[in-house]
Amino acid sequence: MMRNLIKSSFLWQFTGGFVLGALGLLAFQPAEATQPVYGAPVHTAPAQR
């Protein structure tokens, strides 16, 4: 049973797609995404008189 699963083309296609997707995520992520995000930017309204 396990030998048939390992030899099946579906398993290899699934594994290959998973690996390609993981490499794509690592290769195409923007450089800004590696910096930590501390919070949303806060914009203040000018003081009214």
N, C-alpha and C positions, 0 to 999 in steps of 0.2 A: 504493500500500500504506500509506504513512504517513498520507496524507490520510484514508483509511478508518478508521485507528486513532484519529486525532484526533477524527473526527466520531462515533465510536461512543459510544453511551450508557453502555456498560459502563465505559469509561475515565473519563467524567465522574462517574459514580456512585462509582467507586473513589476518585477524587481528592477528591470532596466528602466522602466518609466519612472519608478520611484527615485532611482539614482540620478537620472537626468533632471528630474524636477528639483531635487535637492541641490545639485550643482548649479542649476539655473537660478535658484533663489540666492545662493551664495555669490554668484558671479554678477548678477544684475541689481543687487541691492544698492541703493544710493549711499554715498560715503557719510552723509549726515545721519543715517540710521544707526551708525555705530556709536554715536554720542548719546549719553544718557539724557533723558527728558526730565526736567525738574518740575515742570508745571506749564500751564497755558500762559501765554503772554497776557499781561494785564494792561489795558488801556484806560487811562483816566480822563474824564471829561474836564474841560477847563472850569475853573471856579467862576460862578456867576455872582454878580454884585447887585 
